[in-house]
């Protein structure tokens, strides 16, 4: 091995190129050679011979086979409307192929890009991104016909590596203000390697592309916090896309859209994934499986999933203030209430400005107490013994946001989609929770060609197929 290495280093650049080309042909997928009579061009990642040979070694990366698959066969969808290019003014699939070629020529072979361009699920994620972006582009085209020219901010919910956001940044390159002007990626994880996003942003302004903001550590279930952050950060309408949102994340995403309202959030494209645990547990119990003890006693009553409903900003702030007062009343210590005398954050009886006279001190204590919430109702202006709300319990109630409850018992899920499967019924039931006039639940027919599910063990498994149902909602054209 040592002698071969020494011999290789003495070869001329021309010989290196020949060896690299020969080595590359053995690693490029056979389907690529069938579709292209000429070998692939040299990937220019550097001027020296070593970098060029290194680039050739990337020919086994997934991005090569993804490009070839999309060029040769298009989307792996059995839905003719989705595959038919003449149905769309702008064909996103062809544009994405050109974008992937650009990425391949720039970054294939570089170790920092392997987690993105050589990702095992790259084809599936690219296809699902194409479907979602095609819905978005079609809506933007119709919207522009109505002279609605306000720029849109795209929000990639539970973004993961951010493949959809990356594609969107290049897809809307050089577009007018009627299209996407900025992109936000939301994800709960904070340790995701987003190196590719940072590198892409370096050239976004020069290439007239929307930049991508990464918001790690965002818990989608903490809807109030995300709503406030989106309202503070953005000034125009939002378009939300969430692909493969598992379990309770899909209801939370719909709740986020409902709270933002139709004027702020004008577009939603949601592809649910896993069923919530309450649905799968209920299904197992009906088929003779074990049911957890906490559900056994209540499995005869309807099982529900709560989805947040619209709440105005004034109502939301009033609810949060009421709960803040409740927390203070429950703790009996109002640590966040400034001192009555000096406005510092400490109890009044520890204030250094208290007078020595006992009568004056008691008078100050009473005035300070009048500014604290009532221990019974949480409101300010009276004490518990003088509380006018005699019907209230001994402690203030928690102010809950408005919600709608979806019945997810098996019969309701099947009825939601004319007797179809649980997952189809669940998606259609979620569609009824979106507070918009225009809501469509569409099966785009994406096919899972990489797995084998045609066996007896999977015939009754609702999770055996690729998830290809999209909930698309628009507030207006």
LOVOKE-770200 format. One record per residue (C-alpha): z, x, y. Coordinates in steps of 0.25 Angstrom, whole numbers, padded with zeros to 4 digits, always signed. Each point is the difference from the previous one (the first is absolute). Layout:
ZXY ...
! end
This chain:
+0000+0000+0000 +0003+0011+0009 -0013+0007-0002 -0007-0013+0003 +0007-0002+0013 -0003+0014+0005 -0015-0002-0004 +0000-0013+0007 +0005+0006+0013 -0011+0010+0000 -0011-0010-0001 -0009-0002+0012 +0001-0013+0008 -0013-0005-0006 +0006+0002-0014 +0012-0007+0004 -0008-0012+0004 -0008-0001-0013 +0013+0001-0008 +0006-0011+0009 -0012-0009-0002 +0000+0002-0015 +0015-0003-0001 -0002-0012+0009 -0011-0007-0008 +0010-0001-0012 +0010-0007+0008 -0007-0010+0008 +0000-0014-0007 -0012-0002-0009 -0003-0013+0007 -0002+0008+0013 -0011+0008-0006 -0007-0013-0005 +0000-0006+0014 -0004+0013+0007 -0011+0009-0005 +0004+0011+0010 +0014+0008-0001 +0010-0003+0011 -0001+0008+0012 +0010+0011+0003 +0013-0005+0007 +0002+0008+0012 +0015+0003+0001 -0001+0014+0004 -0010+0012+0003 +0006+0009-0011 -0005+0000-0015 +0014-0003-0005 +0002-0013+0008 -0014-0005-0004 +0003+0003-0015 +0013-0007+0002 -0007-0012+0006 -0009-0001-0012 +0012-0001-0009 +0003-0013+0007 -0012-0007-0007 +0010-0006-0010 +0008-0007+0011 +0000-0015-0001 -0007-0002+0013 -0013+0005-0006 +0000-0011-0011 +0005-0011+0010 -0012+0003+0009 -0010+0000-0012 +0006-0013-0005 -0001-0007+0013 -0014+0005+0003 -0005-0004-0014 +0007-0013-0003 +0007-0004+0013 +0013-0007-0001 +0005-0003-0014 +0001-0015+0003 -0005-0012-0008 +0000-0009+0013 -0015-0001+0004 +0004-0003+0015 +0008+0012+0001 -0011+0009-0006 -0011-0006+0008 -0003+0009+0012 -0008-0010+0008 +0012-0009+0001 +0006+0010+0011 -0006+0005+0013 +0007+0014-0003 +0000+0005-0014 +0014+0007-0001 -0003+0006-0014 -0012+0008+0005 +0008+0005+0012 +0012+0004-0009 -0009+0008-0009 -0005+0008+0012 +0014+0002+0004 +0004+0005-0014 -0011+0010+0001 +0005+0005+0013 +0014+0002-0006 -0006+0007-0012 -0008+0009+0008 +0012+0003+0009 +0012+0001-0009 -0003-0001-0015 +0006+0012-0006 +0011+0003+0010 +0014-0001-0007 +0006-0009+0012 -0010-0011-0003 +0001+0000-0015 +0010-0012+0000 -0010-0008+0008 -0014+0004-0005 +0004+0002-0014 +0009-0012-0002 -0001-0006-0013 -0001-0014+0005 -0009+0004+0012 -0012-0009-0005 +0009-0013-0001 +0007+0003+0014 -0014+0002+0007 -0006-0012-0006 +0012-0009+0004 +0000+0006+0014 -0015-0003+0001 +0003-0015-0003 +0011-0001+0010 -0008+0008+0011 -0013-0009-0003 +0009-0012+0003 +0005+0006+0013 -0014+0005+0004 -0006-0014-0002 +0012-0007+0008 -0002+0010+0011 -0015-0003+0001 +0003-0015+0001 +0011+0003+0010 -0010+0008+0009 -0010-0012+0000 +0011-0008+0007 +0001+0010+0011 +0014+0004-0005 -0001+0015+0004 +0015+0004+0000 +0002+0013-0009 +0007-0002-0013 +0011+0008-0007 -0001+0001-0015 +0013+0001-0007 +0000+0005-0014 +0012-0006-0007 +0007+0008-0011 -0011+0010+0002 +0003+0011-0011 -0009+0012+0002 -0008-0008+0011 -0014+0000-0007 -0003-0014+0007 +0005+0006+0014 -0009+0013-0002 -0012-0008-0003 +0002-0010+0011 +0001+0012+0010 -0013+0005-0004 -0006-0014-0002 +0003-0004+0015 -0005+0013+0005 -0007-0002+0014 +0002-0015-0001 +0002-0008+0013 +0013-0006+0005 -0003-0013-0008 +0004+0008-0013 +0012+0008-0005 +0006+0009+0011 +0012+0006-0007 +0006+0000-0014 +0015-0001-0005 +0004+0004-0014 +0013-0007-0005 +0008+0005-0012 +0014+0000-0004 -0001+0014-0006 +0002+0012+0009 -0004+0011-0009 -0014-0003-0002 -0010+0011+0002 -0008-0005+0012 -0006+0014+0003 -0014-0006-0001 +0003-0010+0011 +0005+0011+0009 -0013+0008-0002 -0008-0012+0002 +0007-0004+0013 -0003+0014+0006 -0015-0003+0001 +0001-0015+0003 -0001+0000+0015 -0012+0010+0000 -0007-0009-0011 +0003-0013+0008 +0009-0005-0012 +0013-0008+0001 +0012+0008-0003 +0010-0003-0011 +0015-0001+0003 +0009+0002-0012 +0013-0009-0001 +0008+0005-0012 +0013-0006-0003 -0004-0014+0003 +0007-0010-0009 -0010-0012+0000 +0012-0009-0004 +0006+0003+0014 -0010-0009+0007 +0007-0001+0013 +0000+0015+0002 -0014+0002-0003 -0004-0012+0009 +0007+0006+0012 -0006+0013-0003 -0014-0005-0001 +0002-0009+0013 +0005+0012+0008 -0011+0010-0005 -0012-0009+0001 -0006-0008+0011 -0012-0007-0007 -0002-0008-0012 +0003+0005-0014 -0007+0000-0013 +0009+0002-0012 -0005+0005-0014 +0009+0001-0012 -0006+0004-0013 +0008-0001-0013 +0013-0004+0006 +0010-0002-0012 +0010-0011-0003 +0007-0004+0013 -0009+0009+0009 -0011-0011+0001 +0010-0011+0005 +0006+0010+0010 -0014+0003+0005 -0004-0014+0002 +0014-0002+0007 -0004+0011+0009 -0013-0006+0004 +0006-0014+0002 +0011+0006+0010 -0010+0008+0008 -0008-0013+0002 -0015-0003+0001 -0002+0006+0013 +0006+0014-0003 -0004+0000-0015 -0014-0005-0001 -0005+0005-0014 +0007+0001-0013 -0006+0006-0013 +0010+0000-0011 -0002+0004-0015 +0013-0003-0008 +0004+0008-0012 +0012-0002-0009 +0006-0014-0001 +0015-0001+0006 +0011+0002-0011 +0004-0014+0001 -0014-0005-0004 -0001+0010-0012 +0015-0003-0004 -0003-0015+0000 -0013+0002-0008 +0007+0008-0011 +0011-0010-0001 -0010-0011-0002 -0007+0008-0012 +0013+0002-0007 +0004+0013+0007 +0014+0004+0005 +0004-0005+0013 +0011+0008+0009 +0013-0007+0001 -0001-0002+0015 -0012-0009-0002 +0004-0007-0013 +0009-0010+0007 -0011-0004+0010 -0013+0001-0007 -0001-0015+0000 -0001-0001+0015 -0013+0005+0007 -0001+0015+0003 -0004+0003+0013 -0005+0012+0009 +0003+0000+0014 -0010+0004+0011 +0003+0002+0014 -0006-0010+0010 -0004+0001+0014 +0011+0003+0010 -0002+0002+0015 +0005+0012+0007 +0010-0008+0007 +0005-0007-0013 +0001+0014-0007 +0008+0006+0011 +0009-0012+0001 +0003+0001-0015 +0002+0015+0000 +0010-0001+0012 +0007-0011-0008 +0002+0009-0012 +0004+0011+0009 +0012-0009+0005 +0003-0004-0014 +0001+0014-0005 +0010+0003+0011 +0008-0013-0003 +0000+0004-0015 +0005+0014+0003 +0010-0004+0010 -0003+0013+0007 -0011+0000+0011 -0003+0014-0001 -0013-0002+0008 +0006-0008+0011 +0003+0008+0012 +0014+0001+0005 +0004-0011+0011 +0005+0010+0009 -0008+0013-0001 -0013-0004-0008 +0003+0011-0010 -0001-0003-0015 +0014-0002-0004 +0010-0011-0002 +0007-0005+0013 +0014+0003-0004 -0004+0015-0001 -0006+0001+0014 +0007+0010+0009 -0002-0009+0012 +0009-0011-0005 +0011-0003+0011 +0015+0003-0004 +0004-0014+0004 +0001-0008-0013 -0004-0014+0006 -0013+0007+0006 -0003+0006-0013 +0001-0014-0007 -0009-0006+0010 -0010+0011-0002 +0001-0002-0015 -0003-0015+0001 -0012+0002+0009 -0006+0011-0009 +0003-0009-0012 -0008-0011+0007 -0013+0009-0001 +0001+0002-0015 -0007-0010-0010 +0008-0012-0005 +0006+0004-0014 -0005-0014-0005 -0014-0002+0006 -0004+0014+0005 -0002-0005+0014 +0006+0005+0013 +0009-0008+0010 +0011-0005-0008 +0010+0004-0011 +0000-0005-0014 +0012-0010+0002 -0009-0006+0011 -0013+0000-0007 -0007-0013+0002 -0008+0001-0013 +0011-0006-0009 -0010-0003-0011 -0003+0015-0001 +0006+0008-0012 +0011+0011+0003 -0010+0011+0003 -0014-0001+0007 -0012-0002-0008 -0011+0009-0002 -0013-0004+0008 -0011+0001-0010 -0015+0001+0004 -0009-0012-0003 -0006+0001-0014 -0009-0008-0009 +0004+0000-0015 -0012+0001-0011 +0003-0007-0013 -0004+0011-0011 +0003-0008-0012 -0011+0001-0011 -0005-0014+0002 -0001+0002+0015 -0007+0013-0001 -0010-0006-0010 -0003-0012+0009 -0002+0009+0012 -0013+0005-0007 -0004-0012-0009 +0007+0004-0012 -0004+0015+0001 +0008+0012-0003 +0014+0004+0006 -0006+0011+0009 -0011-0009+0005 +0009-0011+0003 +0010+0009+0007 -0011+0005+0009 -0004-0014+0004 +0014-0004+0002 +0002+0012+0010 -0013-0004+0007 +0007-0013+0004 +0011+0008+0007 -0009+0006+0010 +0002-0007+0013 -0015+0000+0004 -0011-0011+0000 -0010+0009-0007 +0006+0006-0014 -0009+0003-0012 +0004+0005-0013 -0011+0008-0006 -0002+0006-0014 -0010+0012+0003 -0002+0003-0015 +0004+0015+0000 -0001+0005-0014 +0009+0010-0007 -0010+0009-0008 +0011+0011-0002 +0009-0008-0009 -0002-0008-0013 +0007-0013+0000 -0008-0008-0011 +0011+0000-0011 +0009-0010-0006 +0012+0006+0007 -0005-0002+0014 -0006-0014-0002 +0012-0007+0006 +0003+0011+0010 -0002-0005+0014 +0000+0014+0005 -0011+0005-0009 -0011-0001+0010 -0003+0007+0013 +0006-0007+0012 -0012-0005+0009 +0005-0012+0007 +0000+0001+0015 +0007-0009+0010 -0009+0000+0013 +0005-0007+0013 -0005+0000+0014 +0006-0006+0012 -0013-0002+0007 -0014+0006+0001 
! end
